[in-house]
Amino acid sequence: MRLKILYVILVILLLIVSGVLGWRCWTFQQKDTSAAAVLNQYKGREKELEFARLFVDKVIQPDKEIDFETRLDLENRVRAFNSPAILERWSKFTNSQTEAEAQTEAKKLLLMLIQ
């Protein structure tokens, strides 16, 4: 009789421990999933910041005309973002009629990329 009670208590304790460990495992998995989502968000931002660096190096700093290869590379990178807002801002920059308008649109594009 005592042995039977001891087995019942042992089974109950094992069920409680298993439940607690299962719950902890589930919460850690949820935290891991949210951490992965944050990491992916930062990876997307990394691409935008890299484009901003390239834009400054190839478009803003040089005092010469931008060659076709550079324009094509920048255009392809903008399209790779799959962001209508960035593409629209890029189009406004590339369709600028005056240098002052191009400078204004370049500033707006860079601000959009770094925010």
MDTraj code that builds the backbone (N, CA, C; nanometers):
import mdtraj as md
import numpy as np

residues = "MET ARG LEU LYS ILE LEU TYR VAL ILE LEU VAL ILE LEU LEU LEU ILE VAL SER GLY VAL LEU GLY TRP ARG CYS TRP THR PHE GLN GLN LYS ASP THR SER ALA ALA ALA VAL LEU ASN GLN TYR LYS GLY ARG GLU LYS GLU LEU GLU PHE ALA ARG LEU PHE VAL ASP LYS VAL ILE GLN PRO ASP LYS GLU ILE ASP PHE GLU THR ARG LEU ASP LEU GLU ASN ARG VAL ARG ALA PHE ASN SER PRO ALA ILE LEU GLU ARG TRP SER LYS PHE THR ASN SER GLN THR GLU ALA GLU ALA GLN THR GLU ALA LYS LYS LEU LEU LEU MET LEU ILE GLN".split()
xyz = np.array([
    [0.0820, -0.1193, 0.0000],
    [0.0000, 0.0000, 0.0000],
    [0.0865, 0.1258, 0.0000],
    [0.1886, 0.1262, 0.0879],
    [0.2779, 0.2424, 0.0947],
    [0.3540, 0.2595, -0.0370],
    [0.3927, 0.1488, -0.0937],
    [0.4661, 0.1529, -0.2196],
    [0.3784, 0.2095, -0.3304],
    [0.2520, 0.1765, -0.3302],
    [0.1579, 0.2270, -0.4298],
    [0.1416, 0.3784, -0.4162],
    [0.1308, 0.4279, -0.2946],
    [0.1188, 0.5725, -0.2695],
    [0.2465, 0.6430, -0.3134],
    [0.3596, 0.5818, -0.2853],
    [0.4881, 0.6397, -0.3256],
    [0.4972, 0.6499, -0.4780],
    [0.4511, 0.5476, -0.5501],
    [0.4510, 0.5513, -0.6962],
    [0.3579, 0.6603, -0.7498],
    [0.2437, 0.6760, -0.6897],
    [0.1487, 0.7788, -0.7324],
    [0.2095, 0.9175, -0.7117],
    [0.2720, 0.9390, -0.5964],
    [0.3371, 1.0684, -0.5686],
    [0.4503, 1.0920, -0.6679],
    [0.5280, 0.9888, -0.6955],
    [0.6387, 1.0006, -0.7903],
    [0.5878, 1.0343, -0.9308],
    [0.4810, 0.9712, -0.9741],
    [0.4233, 0.9989, -1.1063],
    [0.3712, 1.1423, -1.1118],
    [0.3049, 1.1875, -1.0063],
    [0.2543, 1.3249, -1.0021],
    [0.3695, 1.4244, -1.0087],
    [0.4756, 1.3992, -0.9328],
    [0.5926, 1.4882, -0.9366],
    [0.6559, 1.4905, -1.0755],
    [0.6662, 1.3747, -1.1389],
    [0.7230, 1.3691, -1.2737],
    [0.6366, 1.4453, -1.3739],
    [0.5053, 1.4348, -1.3602],
    [0.4156, 1.5103, -1.4481],
    [0.4315, 1.6608, -1.4274],
    [0.4434, 1.7032, -1.3038],
    [0.4616, 1.8460, -1.2745],
    [0.5935, 1.8957, -1.3321],
    [0.7013, 1.8206, -1.3087],
    [0.8330, 1.8602, -1.3608],
    [0.8309, 1.8633, -1.5134],
    [0.7700, 1.7636, -1.5759],
    [0.7611, 1.7611, -1.7224],
    [0.6821, 1.8804, -1.7746],
    [0.5733, 1.9136, -1.7074],
    [0.4932, 2.0294, -1.7483],
    [0.5709, 2.1592, -1.7377],
    [0.6423, 2.1760, -1.6268],
    [0.7218, 2.2982, -1.6081],
    [0.8317, 2.3064, -1.7128],
    [0.9024, 2.1966, -1.7355],
    [1.0096, 2.1972, -1.8355],
    [0.9547, 2.2205, -1.9764],
    [0.8412, 2.1613, -2.0082],
    [0.7790, 2.1840, -2.1388],
    [0.7387, 2.3291, -2.1576],
    [0.6828, 2.3883, -2.0538],
    [0.6437, 2.5300, -2.0599],
    [0.7659, 2.6191, -2.0794],
    [0.8744, 2.5912, -2.0062],
    [0.9977, 2.6702, -2.0201],
    [1.0556, 2.6561, -2.1611],
    [1.0530, 2.5361, -2.2133],
    [1.1026, 2.5134, -2.3494],
    [1.0202, 2.5931, -2.4499],
    [0.8904, 2.5951, -2.4350],
    [0.8023, 2.6694, -2.5249],
    [0.8295, 2.8195, -2.5163],
    [0.8482, 2.8731, -2.3950],
    [0.8747, 3.0171, -2.3818],
    [1.0097, 3.0534, -2.4423],
    [1.1100, 2.9675, -2.4256],
    [1.2398, 2.9953, -2.4876],
    [1.2296, 2.9933, -2.6394],
    [1.1491, 2.9021, -2.6918],
    [1.1305, 2.8953, -2.8367],
    [1.0624, 3.0222, -2.8879],
    [0.9656, 3.0745, -2.8142],
    [0.8982, 3.1982, -2.8536],
    [0.9958, 3.3153, -2.8525],
    [1.0820, 3.3213, -2.7518],
    [1.1817, 3.4285, -2.7448],
    [1.2804, 3.4174, -2.8603],
    [1.3176, 3.2945, -2.8946],
    [1.4103, 3.2727, -3.0050],
    [1.3487, 3.3175, -3.1372],
    [1.2209, 3.2917, -3.1562],
    [1.1510, 3.3331, -3.2778],
    [1.1460, 3.4843, -3.2887],
    [1.1170, 3.5521, -3.1779],
    [1.1115, 3.6983, -3.1821],
    [1.2507, 3.7575, -3.2017],
    [1.3533, 3.6948, -3.1451],
    [1.4900, 3.7429, -3.1656],
    [1.5309, 3.7278, -3.3122],
    [1.4897, 3.6198, -3.3756],
    [1.5201, 3.5994, -3.5175],
    [1.4508, 3.7050, -3.6027],
    [1.3296, 3.7425, -3.5660],
    [1.2579, 3.8463, -3.6408],
    [1.3291, 3.9804, -3.6289],
    [1.3773, 4.0124, -3.5104],
    [1.4513, 4.1378, -3.4904],
    [1.5810, 4.1354, -3.5704],
    [1.6493, 4.0225, -3.5701],
    [1.7736, 4.0100, -3.6462],
    [1.7487, 4.0295, -3.7952],
    [1.6422, 3.9718, -3.8481],
    [1.6087, 3.9905, -3.9898],
    [1.5770, 4.1356, -4.0207],
    [1.5134, 4.2040, -3.9272],
    [1.4831, 4.3461, -3.9463],
    [1.6131, 4.4257, -3.9573],
    [1.7105, 4.3947, -3.8721],
    [1.8374, 4.4658, -3.8786],
    [1.9153, 4.4319, -4.0051],
    [1.9027, 4.3098, -4.0530],
    [1.9697, 4.2740, -4.1777],
    [1.9143, 4.3551, -4.2939],
    [1.7846, 4.3788, -4.2944],
    [1.7243, 4.4638, -4.3971],
    [1.7760, 4.6054, -4.3881],
    [1.7904, 4.6551, -4.2679],
    [1.8431, 4.7900, -4.2471],
    [1.9895, 4.7970, -4.2919],
    [2.0613, 4.6886, -4.2761],
    [2.2013, 4.6855, -4.3168],
    [2.2139, 4.7105, -4.4673],
    [2.1237, 4.6513, -4.5452],
    [2.1256, 4.6718, -4.6904],
    [2.0976, 4.8176, -4.7252],
    [2.0032, 4.8773, -4.6546],
    [1.9702, 5.0175, -4.6805],
    [2.0870, 5.1084, -4.6445],
    [2.1531, 5.0803, -4.5334],
    [2.2672, 5.1625, -4.4934],
    [2.3851, 5.1440, -4.5891],
    [2.4040, 5.0227, -4.6373],
    [2.5100, 4.9980, -4.7357],
    [2.4819, 5.0753, -4.8644],
    [2.3560, 5.0780, -4.9069],
    [2.3194, 5.1553, -5.0253],
    [2.3444, 5.3039, -5.0011],
    [2.3099, 5.3524, -4.8828],
    [2.3320, 5.4939, -4.8510],
    [2.4810, 5.5275, -4.8582],
    [2.5662, 5.4385, -4.8056],
    [2.7114, 5.4600, -4.8137],
    [2.7580, 5.4638, -4.9594],
    [2.7102, 5.3694, -5.0383],
    [2.7469, 5.3638, -5.1798],
    [2.6978, 5.4883, -5.2531],
    [2.5767, 5.5321, -5.2227],
    [2.5191, 5.6510, -5.2851],
    [2.6053, 5.7738, -5.2560],
    [2.6471, 5.7878, -5.1324],
    [2.7328, 5.9017, -5.0960],
    [2.8665, 5.8910, -5.1673],
    [2.9264, 5.7721, -5.1677],
    [3.0581, 5.7537, -5.2300],
    [3.0557, 5.7732, -5.3813],
    [2.9504, 5.7257, -5.4471],
    [2.9472, 5.7276, -5.5936],
    [2.8755, 5.8483, -5.6533],
    [2.7816, 5.9082, -5.5788],
    [2.7002, 6.0155, -5.6365],
    [2.7310, 6.1501, -5.5730],
    [2.7334, 6.1559, -5.4425],
    [2.7450, 6.2855, -5.3751],
    [2.8885, 6.3375, -5.3744],
    [2.9842, 6.2531, -5.3390],
    [3.1218, 6.3007, -5.3250],
    [3.1930, 6.3315, -5.4566],
    [3.1808, 6.2503, -5.5602],
    [3.2557, 6.2794, -5.6838],
    [3.2093, 6.4095, -5.7505],
    [3.3033, 6.4761, -5.8135],
    [3.2726, 6.6000, -5.8855],
    [3.2558, 6.5752, -6.0348],
    [3.2486, 6.4503, -6.0739],
    [3.2370, 6.4170, -6.2158],
    [3.1011, 6.3549, -6.2449],
    [3.0732, 6.3368, -6.3719],
    [2.9483, 6.2744, -6.4169],
    [2.9464, 6.1278, -6.3728],
    [2.8295, 6.0801, -6.3325],
    [2.8164, 5.9417, -6.2881],
    [2.8031, 5.8534, -6.4115],
    [2.8854, 5.7478, -6.4196],
    [2.8838, 5.6622, -6.5380],
    [2.7627, 5.5675, -6.5371],
    [2.7404, 5.5067, -6.6521],
    [2.6238, 5.4205, -6.6712],
    [2.6257, 5.3001, -6.5778],
    [2.7421, 5.2395, -6.5592],
    [2.7542, 5.1211, -6.4727],
    [2.7112, 5.1532, -6.3298],
    [2.7533, 5.2682, -6.2805],
    [2.7171, 5.3088, -6.1445],
    [2.5676, 5.3334, -6.1345],
    [2.5120, 5.4009, -6.2335],
    [2.3668, 5.4257, -6.2334],
    [2.2886, 5.2949, -6.2343],
    [2.3319, 5.2026, -6.3175],
    [2.2644, 5.0733, -6.3270],
    [2.2742, 4.9965, -6.1952],
    [2.3916, 4.9971, -6.1347],
    [2.4112, 4.9291, -6.0066],
    [2.3201, 4.9882, -5.8990],
    [2.3160, 5.1201, -5.8915],
    [2.2310, 5.1861, -5.7920],
    [2.0836, 5.1572, -5.8182],
    [2.0438, 5.1627, -5.9430],
    [1.9039, 5.1347, -5.9789],
    [1.8646, 4.9923, -5.9394],
    [1.9519, 4.8966, -5.9675],
    [1.9234, 4.7571, -5.9320],
    [1.9138, 4.7382, -5.7810],
    [1.9990, 4.8062, -5.7076],
    [1.9936, 4.7968, -5.5612],
    [1.8644, 4.8568, -5.5069],
    [1.8209, 4.9673, -5.5659],
    [1.6954, 5.0292, -5.5222],
    [1.5793, 4.9342, -5.5481],
    [1.5769, 4.8729, -5.6643],
    [1.4682, 4.7804, -5.6975],
    [1.4710, 4.6562, -5.6083],
    [1.5895, 4.6160, -5.5638],
    [1.6020, 4.4977, -5.4778],
    [1.5402, 4.5188, -5.3397],
    [1.5208, 4.6433, -5.2999],
    [1.4568, 4.6696, -5.1701],
    [1.3098, 4.6293, -5.1701],
    [1.2478, 4.6261, -5.2866],
    [1.1039, 4.5975, -5.2984],
    [1.0211, 4.6923, -5.2119],
    [1.0636, 4.8169, -5.2074],
    [0.9924, 4.9181, -5.1292],
    [0.9405, 5.0257, -5.2243],
    [0.8090, 5.0369, -5.2373],
    [0.7537, 5.1400, -5.3256],
    [0.7938, 5.2816, -5.2834],
    [0.8063, 5.3048, -5.1542],
    [0.8425, 5.4389, -5.1058],
    [0.9847, 5.4752, -5.1479],
    [1.0779, 5.3814, -5.1319],
    [1.2168, 5.4081, -5.1711],
    [1.2261, 5.4218, -5.3221],
    [1.1562, 5.3380, -5.3959],
    [1.1579, 5.3463, -5.5422],
    [1.0997, 5.4789, -5.5904],
    [0.9934, 5.5246, -5.5268],
    [0.9338, 5.6535, -5.5638],
    [1.0310, 5.7685, -5.5362],
    [1.0969, 5.7641, -5.4219],
    [1.1934, 5.8692, -5.3876],
    [1.3113, 5.8655, -5.4849],
    [1.3547, 5.7458, -5.5232],
    [1.4635, 5.7310, -5.6204],
    [1.4219, 5.7897, -5.7550],
    [1.2990, 5.7620, -5.7966],
    [1.2489, 5.8151, -5.9239],
    [1.2455, 5.9671, -5.9221],
    [1.2043, 6.0235, -5.8109],
    [1.2038, 6.1698, -5.8003],
    [1.3456, 6.2249, -5.8111],
    [1.4410, 6.1538, -5.7511],
    [1.5803, 6.1978, -5.7605],
    [1.6306, 6.1893, -5.9044],
    [1.6076, 6.0770, -5.9697],
    [1.6609, 6.0587, -6.1055],
    [1.5891, 6.1444, -6.2087],
    [1.4664, 6.1846, -6.1808],
    [1.3915, 6.2688, -6.2745],
    [1.4020, 6.4172, -6.2425],
    [1.4910, 6.4527, -6.1538],
    [1.5087, 6.5940, -6.1180],
    [1.5540, 6.6738, -6.2396],
    [1.4991, 6.7943, -6.2536],
    [1.5308, 6.8794, -6.3684],
    [1.6498, 6.9717, -6.3414],
    [1.6662, 7.0128, -6.2168],
    [1.7746, 7.1056, -6.1833],
    [1.8652, 7.0425, -6.0781],
    [1.9821, 7.1005, -6.0639],
    [2.0767, 7.0507, -5.9643],
    [2.0231, 7.0720, -5.8227],
    [1.9583, 7.1849, -5.8008],
    [1.9015, 7.2131, -5.6682],
    [1.7926, 7.1113, -5.6334],
    [1.7095, 7.0789, -5.7309],
    [1.6045, 6.9797, -5.7087],
    [1.6661, 6.8421, -5.6814],
    [1.7714, 6.8084, -5.7546],
    [1.8395, 6.6804, -5.7340],
    [1.9008, 6.6735, -5.5943],
    [1.9591, 6.7836, -5.5482],
    [2.0169, 6.7858, -5.4135],
    [1.9090, 6.7660, -5.3074],
    [1.7965, 6.8320, -5.3265],
    [1.6860, 6.8179, -5.2311],
    [1.6351, 6.6746, -5.2279],
    [1.6172, 6.6159, -5.3453],
    [1.5679, 6.4779, -5.3520],
    [1.6713, 6.3793, -5.2979],
    [1.7996, 6.4065, -5.3191],
    [1.9049, 6.3202, -5.2644],
    [1.9012, 6.3229, -5.1118],
    [1.8826, 6.4407, -5.0544],
    [1.8727, 6.4512, -4.9080],
    [1.7533, 6.3721, -4.8562],
    [1.6398, 6.3861, -4.9243],
    [1.5192, 6.3143, -4.8816],
    [1.5387, 6.1627, -4.8921],
    [1.6046, 6.1194, -4.9992],
    [1.6310, 5.9768, -5.0171],
    [1.7207, 5.9241, -4.9056],
    [1.8273, 5.9965, -4.8766],
    [1.9185, 5.9531, -4.7708],
    [1.8499, 5.9508, -4.6348],
    [1.7687, 6.0503, -4.6072],
    [1.6954, 6.0514, -4.4803],
    [1.6016, 5.9315, -4.4698],
    [1.5368, 5.8983, -4.5789],
    [1.4467, 5.7834, -4.5783],
    [1.5247, 5.6547, -4.5515],
    [1.6435, 5.6447, -4.6079],
    [1.7224, 5.5230, -4.5928],
    [1.7774, 5.5050, -4.4517],
    [1.8130, 5.6145, -4.3865],
    [1.8761, 5.6005, -4.2548],
    [1.7773, 5.6051, -4.1397],
    [1.6527, 5.6361, -4.1665],
    [1.5543, 5.6396, -4.0566],
    [1.4823, 5.5091, -4.0435],
])
top = md.Topology()
chain = top.add_chain()
for i, resn in enumerate(residues, 1):
    res = top.add_residue(resn, chain, resSeq=i)
    for name in ("N", "CA", "C"):
        top.add_atom(name, md.element.get_by_symbol(name[0]), res)
traj = md.Trajectory(xyz[None], top)
